[in-house]
Amino acid sequence: MRRSSWRTDLENRKLDLHAYRGKVILLDFWATWCAACQLEIPRFVAWQSQFGPRGLQIIGISMDDDPALARKLYKR
């Protein structure tokens, strides 16, 4: 099976879904050009803080073609 390049985070660390075995995973597909996506990110951050210790893992997947755009938004 061929592995795709999206399996790294914004800091170029390897992302392996197997590491989250036994957790509830919420995958959020978003883009920097999507205003609604940007509005929901703070809620996901809050949910991760609140429910992460109980087994929730939220993973955002940027649909932008240029990872620099996602990194810039992430730093804000």
Order of alpha helices (4+ residues) and beta strands (2+ residues): beta-alpha-beta-alpha
